[in-house]
Every structure is written in structure tokens, then in C-alpha cells.
Amino acid sequence: MIIDPKEIPVPKLQSYLQASVSPRPIAFVSSIDREGHVNLSPFSFFNMFSMNPPILVFSPSRRVRNNTTKHTLENVQEVPEVVINMVNYQMVQQTSLASCEYPKGVNEFLKAGFTEVKSSIVKPPRVGESHFSFECKVNQVIPLGTEGGAGNLVVCEVLLIHLDDAVLDEQGRVDPNKMDSVARMGSDYYSRANGEAVFTVPKPNEKIGIGIDAIPEHIRHSKILTGNDLGMLGNIEKLPDAESVKQFKLNNQFTETSALDTERKHQLAQHFLAEGNVEAAWKILLG
């Protein structure tokens, strides 16, 4: 299927984009108007874009059905300050409730049952139930269009971070399982970053992998090894030498690997890759 965005209705385009560009983190944004009315609303068109200065950007789009703007956008144009609160699984249903289109001036903290906590620097309050809250000044609002569905990039500079110590591990790092973040997908779907859904991929920050193109052809064209398997194999800095391969076979009683057929070797290698042992996988393949 090939889709030209100009040739399909905007609601249909919206369904494709929101389902495919996912999961998306959720900015749960508290804002305030010039009269002091507080608003709280979630936005999944959101991410971080700079560390120095620390910049977060979210986008309150114009409504597709009637081309009206959201209260959050109106508020930041009056008072250029927000608190961006991160959403965890324990608060996702309340967050969804806060997305209801209540009349202007209605406080979604009260409607959704959240704890309103006074911020240290900015005027809008923060959400007490959130593990992370970012007090921000709004540096710029960039409209991307004037029709229904057009976004408005709200560029926010982080002034202060509030974090719940309970989500940190013994080394002071954020533990994703304790964080228990949720993200938005298409339609009514969400995803949860917890348990088996959380996994690690070693980053090639310091070492340069040999690349898939450097993998011997008979391995690269394996009927067993997947693209992910080949990616792991290609991320090794250099291939094991012949002596280390020989010693590995002796130590692990794989002395007959040379007699194994290609399929069995690749299955054994895949087993080691599933355990994260790339070096052992290579030694099986080269044995």
C-alpha cells in the first residue's frame, strides 16, 4: 500500500500516523491562564530535543473535526509556563479522564482526582502522583498550519526537575520497572514499559562494530539467524581468534562442532545470542 497524505481524509491519515509512530511518551501538561485558571491535559506528540539547554517539546494540535484550539495552547500564549508531568501505569486511567473536553476554567486536577502541588518556580502546579515533573518556561510556540490537525510546537526549557526517589535503583539510576511508564499508541491502545517489555541493547558508543557486511556470507544468509541476531553479531569489535575458539570448544565440550551441520550450528549460536553471549555465539559459528 502506498498512501499520499493529500489524497485521503485527515481522520484516516491521523489513524495511520498515530498507529505507526508509536509508542509515544505522554506529556501530562499543567498550565494556567491569565485569570489563574488551571488546566491539566495529556499530549502524546511529545519528546525531548536538547540536553544543554534541556528542551522538551509537545504539540497541542488543532482539533481535526472543527479546527478549534485546545485550552493548553491558549494558556501558554497567555502565561508562557508549564509543568510537564510524566505518566505511570498507576495513573493512566485518571490521565485519560483528564483528556475530556471540559469547559474552559474547569480544573482537571479536581475532575481526575489528582493532587495539585505548588511548583517551586513556575505558576502552574505539578501532579503529585507523577514520578517525574519538569517545571518549564515556554521559549517559543511554532504553529505548523492553520487547518484541523495542524500541530503547534510548544518549545519548553526545563528550569527544575522533581523526581520520586522511589524509582531509583541502588546506583541512583532510574529503574524502568519502578518507573512503570506508559505510552500512547493508536486508537484506544497504550503500552506499558515494565517486566518482559523492558530489555537492553548494548550501545556501540565506544567500540565500532564490524557490521553485518563483514559477517561471512554463509552466516549472513542463514535460514535460522534473524536480523536481530545478525545485528548482535555485527556489533562485535573484532572476531575471536582461532586459539580462543579452540579453547572455548574444549572448555565447553563442543569439540565436535566442526562436524555439526550449518543449521545446528546456527541454532546453537542463536541460543547464546538469546542469552546475550555474543562472543560464545561467534565461537560456535567459527568452530
N, C-alpha and C positions, 0 to 999 in steps of 0.2 A: 504494500500500500504506500502510495506517495500522496502527501497532503499539502496543498497550497493554502496557507493560513487565510489568504484573501478570498478563497472560494468556498469556505464553509462558515456556518453561523458562529458567532463568537461563543455562545454557550457550549457548542460542540468542541471548538478549539480549546476552550477552558478545561473541558473534561479530559482531553488528551494531555494537555500540558501538566495539569495538576496530578494526573495519574502517573505520568512518566518521569517528571522531575521530582523524585521522591526517594526516601523520606526527607521532609523539610523540617528543620528545627522551628520551634514556635516562640515568637517574641510576645510575651504577655505584657502589654504596654499600658502603664498608667499615665494619664495626662490630666491637665487641668485647664479650664478656660479662664478668661479674664475676670469672670464673676466668682471664680473659686469653685465651680462645679467639677467634681472628679469623674473621670471616665476610665474604664478598665476594659481592654479588648485584646483578643489574640490575633496575631498575624503570622502566617506561615511563609510569606515572602520575606525571608529574613536570613541574615548571616553576618559574620564578622569579615572585615575587609582590610584592616590595618592593625598592627601592633603598636606602632610608635609614629603618630599618636594612636591610641586604641579607638578604633572606629567600628561601630555596629550600624547596619543599615536595615531598615524594614520598609515595607511598601504597602500603605493602605490604598488599594485600588479603587477606582470609581466603580460603583455598582453596575454590573452588566445589564440588569433588567431595566433600570430607569436613569442611569448615568448620574446618580446623586453621589455626594461625597460623604465620608464617614466622619463621625464626631472627633475621632483621634486626629485626623488631618486638620480639621478646623481648629482644634485646640492647640496643636503645635504651631500653627500660624499666628495664634494669639499669644501663647506663652511657650517659647521655644525650649522647653524642658520636658523630659520623660524619665520614667524608670522602666527599664526592660527587665522583666522577671522571667526566669526560665521555668518551664513546666515539667513536673514529675508525674509519675503514674498515679500517685495518691491524690492528685488534684485535677486530673484530666476531665472528669465529668463536670466539676464546678467551672473549669475553664470554658468548656463548651457552652455551659449555661450563660456565662458572661458574654458570649458572642451574639446573644439575642439582640435584636434591634430595638432596644428600649428607647423611649423618647429622650431627647437631649435634656440634660440636667439630672437624669436618673443615675444614681451611684451603683455601678455593677458590683462593687465590693459588698454592698448590702444584699443585692439580688442573688449573688452567687455564694454568699456566706464566707467571704474571705476576710482575713484580719488586716485591717488598714494600719500600717506602721509609718510613723512620721519619718521622712527622709532626712538625712543629715545636711545636704547641700541644696537640693532642688525642691521645688514646691510640690510636685505630685508625690503622693505616698507610695510606699512599696508594699508588696504582698508578703505577709508574714509566713505563709506556707511554702514559699519558694525557697529552694536551696541556694540559688544564686540570684541576686538582684543588682542591676547596674544603674546607678544614678548618672544621667547623661544630660548634656546640653545639646540642643539641636543646632548643628552648624549650617545646615542647608536643607531645603526641600526642593527636589528636582522633579517637576511634572513631566511625565513621559508621553502625554497625549491628552486629548480633551473628550474622547468618546468613552462610552461604557466599557469597563475592563482595563482602561489605561491606569498604569501604576503611578505612584508618587514616591520617589525615593527620599526617605527621611534619614539624613546622614547624622548620626549621633556620636558624639565624643564622650567616652566614659570618663567621668570625674571621680567616681568612688564605687567600689565593689563590696557588696555584702555577701558573705558565704557562710553556709552552715558547716561548722567543724565536723558534724556527724558524717559528712560524705567523704571525709579524707581518710586515707589509709595510714599505716604506721610511719611511712616516709613523708607524709604531708602532701601526697598527691591525691587528686580526685579519683575516687574509686567509682567506675561507671555503674557497678551493681548497686552501690549505695545511692548514687545519683538518681538512678532509675528514670532516666529521661524518656519522654515520649515525643514522637514526631508526627507530622501530618502527611497523609498520602492523599490519593484521590477519593472523591465521593465521601462516604462516611468512614473511610478506613484511616486508622492510626497504626503506628508501630511503637514497640517498647524496647529500649536498649537495656536488656537485663538477661542474666543467665546465659543460655546457649546462643542467644542472638548476638552476644558480645564476643569478639575474637580479635586476635592480634595478627598483624602483618609486619614483619621487621622492615624498618625503613632503611633504604640504601643511602643514608646521609653521609657516612664517612667512607664507605667502600663502594667501588664501582663493580656492579655485577658483569659477568661475561656476556650476558644477553642470550636470548633464545637462539639467535642466528649462529652463535658459537657452539651450540649443542650439536653433537654428532647427529648426522641425518637419520640414522636408524632409530635414535631415541626421539628426535624431534617429530618424526612421523609415526610415533607409536599409536597403536589402536587402543591402548589401555590408559596411558597418561593423558590427563586433561590439560586445558590451557592454564589452569591454576597450578597444576603440577609442574608444567614447563616453566611457568613464571618463577616458582620457587627454585628450580634447578638453575635457571639463568641468573639468579640473584647471588650466586656464589662468586667470590672474588677470583678464585682460581681452582682448577680441577685438582683433586687429590693425586699425589704421585703414586707410581707403581708400587713402591715399597709399603706405603701406608695402606693401599688397597689389599696387598698380600697379608699384612699383619692383621687387618680387620677381619679377613676371611678366617684366619687361624684362630683368633680370639673368640669369634662368634660361631665357630663351627660351620662356616659357609664355604668349606673347602671345595665343594662340588658346584659352585655357582657357574663355573665356566661350562659345565655340562647341561645346565638348565636351558630350556628353550626361551626365546625372547619374551614371550608372553608371561611366563612365570617370573622372570627377572623383573619385568616391569610391574607386575603385581606386588612383588616384594618391595620394590623401590617405592611404590605408591603407599604401601603400609608405613614405611619410615617417614615419608613426607607427611602423612596424616598425623604423625606424632611430632612433626616439626623438626625431624632429624634429617636435614638436607645432606649433610656430609655422608651419613650412612647410606642414604639413597644413591648417591653418586658412586659409592664404593661397590654397591651391589651391581649397578649398571655397568661399571667399568671392569668388574671381576670376571 
